[in-house]
């Protein structure tokens, strides 16, 4: 059981390096079940859990998947081209 808790803490840490601005508590709540269901064999290796979940992103719950997707970034308008005389 401690092994799972440590692994999930690692998963939460790995997700914090993603583009999502969710708190650790939100990430754990969103992904704990998916990590145990889809990537139990990767536990307790944090890197393997994250890689497993990214590989199986289409099978993640919507809330967990949102932790892996980047926040939409605003596009900057292209700089105007200088006029040629």
N, C-alpha and C positions, 0 to 999 in steps of 0.2 A: 504494500500500500504506500509506503514511504517512497518507493521507487516511482510510482505513478505521480505522486505529488511533486516530486523533484522534477520529473520530466515535464509536467504541465507548467510548472513555474518556468522552466526553460523555454517551453513553447511560447508562453506569454512574453518572455524576454525577446525571443526571436521575432515575434509579431510586432513588438514595439519599434523595431528597426524598419518596419514597412512604412508605407505612406499613410496608413490610417492613424488618426489622432485619438483613438480610443484609449481608455485607461486599461491598466492591467486587469482589473476586475471585470470589465466589459469583455475583454478578449478571452479571458478564461471562461466566463459564462457562455460566450458564443461558441467556443471551439473545443471545450473539454470533451463533450460527447463524441464529436467527430474524430478527435485525436485517438480516443480509446477505441472507437468503432473501426476506423479506417487504417490507423497507423500504430496499433498496439505493439507490433513487433519492432518498431523503431525506438520505443521507449527503453531507456532513458536518454538516448542520444539526441540532443536538441537539434543539431543540424539535420539529422536523418528524419526527425519528426517534421520539421519545416519543409524539407525537400519532398517527403511523402505527401504532405498535405497540398503542396503546390502542384505535384504531379496529379493528384486526385481532386483538383479544385472543382471539377464539374460534379463531384459527388458530395461536396461539402454542403452543409445547411446554408441557406441564404445569409444568415447573420454571420456565420464564420467566413464565408466567401467574401463578404464585405470587408473583413479584416485584411484580406490579401490583395484586394483591388486598390489601386491608387486613387486618391482623391482627384476629381476632375480639375485640371489646371486650365487657367484662363489662357487663351491664345492671345499673343500680342499681335497687333496689326503690323504687317511688314513695313519697314522703313520706306518712305517714298524715295524713288530713284531720282537722282539729280537730272535735271533737264540738260540735254545736249544741244548746244548752239550750232 
